[in-house]
Amino acid sequence: MLSLSQIEYYLNRGDFMGFSMQTEPDYIGWISLKKRKHNKRIEEVFSINERPDLVLEQQQILAYPYVLEICELKKDVYENEEKLPEASDYKRADVLYFSELTDVKEYLRKFDKNLEEIKWMSEIPSF
């Protein structure tokens, strides 16, 4: 089991972590967590008037750095090496943003997941 500070350390390094998720028999499911990095330089170089898209994106990253993705994908599409998944192949593809790791921990309780038991993505069967 990892502490929140250890999880934070790995996420700050750019690592992805997650869980496998129970779903219908014809689907595979997973929850992944990453942390986006704020690029302070963009806000130093560009004003909101020059590049509002870039500046607003960096402000959003600063406010909500944690990204939780919840996906359920058809097994046959996942196992097919010749075809890339399309939007219709996903039963669920949610992307949620959080300001604090404790908020992520609280949200994961809806799925009966304990953040301290998070795994490396390579340990999740669907990856």
C-alpha positions as CSV (number, residue, x, y, z in Angstrom):
1,M,0.0,0.0,0.0
2,L,1.2,3.5,-0.9
3,S,0.9,6.7,1.1
4,L,-0.7,9.8,-0.4
5,S,2.8,11.4,-0.4
6,Q,4.3,8.5,-2.3
7,I,1.5,8.6,-4.9
8,E,2.0,12.3,-5.2
9,Y,5.7,11.7,-5.8
10,Y,5.1,9.2,-8.6
11,L,2.4,11.4,-10.2
12,N,4.8,14.4,-10.1
13,R,7.4,12.3,-11.9
14,G,4.9,11.8,-14.7
15,D,3.9,8.2,-13.9
16,F,0.4,6.9,-14.6
17,M,-1.3,4.7,-12.1
18,G,-4.7,3.1,-11.8
19,F,-7.1,0.2,-11.1
20,S,-8.9,-2.5,-13.1
21,M,-12.7,-2.1,-12.9
22,Q,-15.5,-4.6,-12.8
23,T,-17.8,-4.3,-15.8
24,E,-20.0,-6.4,-18.1
25,P,-18.5,-9.7,-19.4
26,D,-18.1,-8.3,-22.9
27,Y,-16.1,-5.3,-21.7
28,I,-12.9,-4.5,-19.9
29,G,-12.7,-1.6,-17.6
30,W,-10.0,0.5,-16.0
31,I,-9.5,3.7,-14.0
32,S,-6.3,5.7,-14.6
33,L,-4.8,8.6,-12.8
34,K,-2.2,11.1,-13.9
35,K,-1.2,14.6,-12.9
36,R,-0.8,17.3,-15.5
37,K,2.1,19.7,-15.2
38,H,1.6,23.5,-15.2
39,N,3.9,25.3,-17.6
40,K,4.5,28.7,-16.0
41,R,6.5,29.9,-18.9
42,I,3.4,30.0,-21.2
43,E,1.8,32.6,-18.9
44,E,5.1,34.6,-18.8
45,V,5.4,34.7,-22.6
46,F,1.8,35.2,-23.7
47,S,-0.9,37.4,-22.4
48,I,-4.5,36.3,-22.2
49,N,-5.2,38.6,-25.2
50,E,-2.5,37.1,-27.4
51,R,-3.1,33.4,-26.8
52,P,-6.3,33.0,-24.6
53,D,-6.4,29.3,-25.4
54,L,-2.9,28.5,-24.1
55,V,-3.2,30.8,-21.1
56,L,-6.6,29.5,-20.0
57,E,-5.5,25.9,-20.5
58,Q,-2.5,26.5,-18.1
59,Q,-4.8,28.2,-15.6
60,Q,-7.1,25.2,-15.7
61,I,-4.1,22.8,-15.3
62,L,-3.0,24.8,-12.3
63,A,-6.4,24.7,-10.7
64,Y,-7.2,21.0,-11.6
65,P,-4.0,19.1,-12.1
66,Y,-5.3,15.5,-11.4
67,V,-6.9,13.7,-14.2
68,L,-9.0,10.6,-13.6
69,E,-10.1,8.5,-16.6
70,I,-12.8,5.9,-16.3
71,C,-13.1,3.6,-19.3
72,E,-15.0,0.6,-20.4
73,L,-14.1,-0.9,-23.8
74,K,-15.5,-3.8,-25.7
75,K,-13.1,-6.8,-25.2
76,D,-13.1,-7.9,-28.8
77,V,-12.0,-4.4,-29.9
78,Y,-9.3,-4.4,-27.2
79,E,-8.0,-7.8,-28.4
80,N,-8.1,-6.8,-32.1
81,E,-4.6,-5.7,-33.0
82,E,-5.6,-4.5,-36.4
83,K,-8.3,-2.0,-35.5
84,L,-8.1,1.0,-33.3
85,P,-11.0,1.7,-30.9
86,E,-13.6,4.1,-32.1
87,A,-15.9,6.2,-29.8
88,S,-18.8,3.7,-30.3
89,D,-16.6,0.9,-28.9
90,Y,-16.6,2.5,-25.5
91,K,-19.4,2.0,-23.1
92,R,-17.8,4.6,-20.9
93,A,-15.0,7.1,-21.4
94,D,-15.2,9.7,-18.6
95,V,-12.5,12.2,-18.0
96,L,-12.6,14.0,-14.6
97,Y,-10.4,16.8,-13.2
98,F,-9.6,17.3,-9.5
99,S,-7.8,20.0,-7.6
100,E,-6.5,17.8,-4.8
101,L,-5.5,14.2,-4.4
102,T,-7.8,13.9,-1.4
103,D,-10.7,14.7,-3.8
104,V,-9.6,11.9,-6.1
105,K,-9.5,9.6,-3.0
106,E,-13.0,10.6,-2.1
107,Y,-14.4,10.1,-5.6
108,L,-12.9,6.6,-5.9
109,R,-15.0,5.4,-3.0
110,K,-17.9,5.4,-5.5
111,F,-16.1,2.5,-7.1
112,D,-15.1,0.8,-3.9
113,K,-11.5,1.7,-4.6
114,N,-8.9,2.8,-2.1
115,L,-6.4,5.3,-3.5
116,E,-3.6,3.9,-1.4
117,E,-4.1,0.5,-3.2
118,I,-3.5,2.1,-6.6
119,K,-1.3,0.1,-9.0
120,W,1.1,0.8,-11.8
121,M,-0.7,0.8,-15.1
122,S,1.6,-2.1,-16.2
123,E,0.1,-4.2,-13.4
124,I,-3.5,-3.8,-14.6
125,P,-4.6,-6.7,-16.8
126,S,-6.1,-4.5,-19.5
127,F,-2.7,-2.8,-20.0
